[in-house]
Amino acid sequence: MLLFSEDFTKSLSDGIAASSSEVVICSAFIKEKAIRHMLECIPDNVVVTIISRWAKQDLILGASDLEVYKWCRHNGYRFGINTNLHAKLYLVDRSLIFLGSANLTHRGLSISGVGNVEIGTQLDPTSSDIEKLKSFLNNEVVWVNDMMFKQLEAEVAA
């Protein structure tokens, strides 16, 4: 089933709100206000993992926010980067995947009412799909810590 713009966002938001164990978000670009909006109704017991491209140039140009790490850290969410990431994947409870073109930004998810025209779909992942994602998370993601964050923050400010 194809989902366009607001329908994609609504289905994704409903899926996240109904999550019971885990949410994994892979989005090339992530803005703090958008992530706050999408995760505001997530149950407290849900483990959240977020991966972004977070290339230095993306941060300088404002495509993604440095504040995302601070917010994730404050909420106990794991935050990682892969500077080659272009994917937009949202996994809910290992039972539902949303794939599409929508970044976790206000424009990408049409959160403010006006946004990009995005197209996505939702599917039930196989155990093989979950293993491939786990392999990506374990082998191709650099997990951000405070020291790395401070270094990147200084580089972006320079």
N, C-alpha and C positions, 0 to 999 in steps of 0.2 A: 504494500500500500504506500503510495507516494503521499507525503505531507508537505504542504507549502507553508512557508513563513509562520503565520500565527498558529496554524494547526500543529505544526512541528513543535513550536514552543509550548503550546497547551498540553500536548501529549507528553512531552518531556517533563514539564513541570508537575503534571499529575503523577507520572512515574516516580519522580524523585520524592514527592511528598508521601507516596505510598511505600517507599523503600523500607525494608526491615533490617538489612544487615550491611549492605555495601553499595557505595556509589563510586565509580571511576569516571573521571572526566579527562579526555584528551582534546585539547583545543589549541590550535596554533596561537591564537590571540585570546587574551582574557583580560577583562576589565573588572576592577573591584566592585563597582556598583552592580554590575550584571551578575557576578557570582553571589553577592549578598542577596540579590533578588531571587535567584534560582534556588538557593539553599536555605532561604529563610524558614521554610516549613519542614526541613529535614528532621526526622526524629533524632534525639540526642545519642542513641545507642548505635547509630549507623556510622561505619568506618568510611571516611572519605579520602580518596586519593585523586590528586589533580596534577596533570602534566600539561605543560605549555611549551611553546617554542622558546620564548623569552630571549630571543637573540638581542644583543646589545642595541642594534639599530631599531628594532621594534619598540624597545623601551624608550629610546631617545625620541622617536617619532610619535610616541603615545599610542601605538597599536595595542600595547599591553601595559599594565600598571605594575610598578614595583610594590605597591600597597597590597597586591594579591598575596604575596608571601607573608606579610605581617598579619593579614587577616586569617590566612590558613593556619599559621603558627598559633595565633591566639585561640583558634577554635580546635586545635589538636588535629588538624588535617595534614596529611603528608603531601608535600609539594615537590615536584621534580621537573626537570627540563630536558628536552632533546631539541637542540638548535636546528635540526632538520625536519622537525614535525610540521606537517601541513594538515594532518588528519583532524577530523572532528568526530569524536566517538564518545558516547555517553552510555555507560553500562550501569544497570540497576539490578542489584541482587543476583548477579550472574544469570539472570533469567530473561533480561530484556536489554537489547542494544538499540540505541538510536544512532544512525549514521546519516551524515548529510554534509551540507556546505556551511552550516551555521556555526560561527565562532561564538564563544561565550562572551559576547559583548552586547550592548544595548541594540546596536544596529543589526548584528547577526541574528539575534533572537527577537527583533521587533518589540523589545520590552517597553519602550517609550511610545509605542504606537506607530512610529515611522521607522522603517528599517529596510534592509536589503531584501530582495526577492531571493529566498533560500528554498532549497528543496532537500528533503530527507526522507528517510524511511525508518521503520522500526522492525526488528526481527527477533526471533528467539534464537539465542546463540547455542551452538553445539558445544560439547566438551572440548573438541578440537579448537574451536574459536577462543574459548576461555584459556586454554593452554598457550595459544599463540600470543594472546594479550599478556598473560603472565610472563612469558619469555621476554616480550618487549619491555615490560616494567622492570624485570630483573636484570636485563642485559644491556638495555639501550637508553636508560633514563639515569640522569645524574640527580641525586636527591639533594635538595638545597638545605644547607644548614646556615646558622647565623653568620659564621665567618665568610662563607661564600657570598651570602647576601650582602654583607657590608662591603665586600670587595666590588661586587657588581654595582651596587648603589653608588660607590665612589667613582667608578668608571663612567657611569651614565651621567653623573653630575659634572664631570670634567669637560 
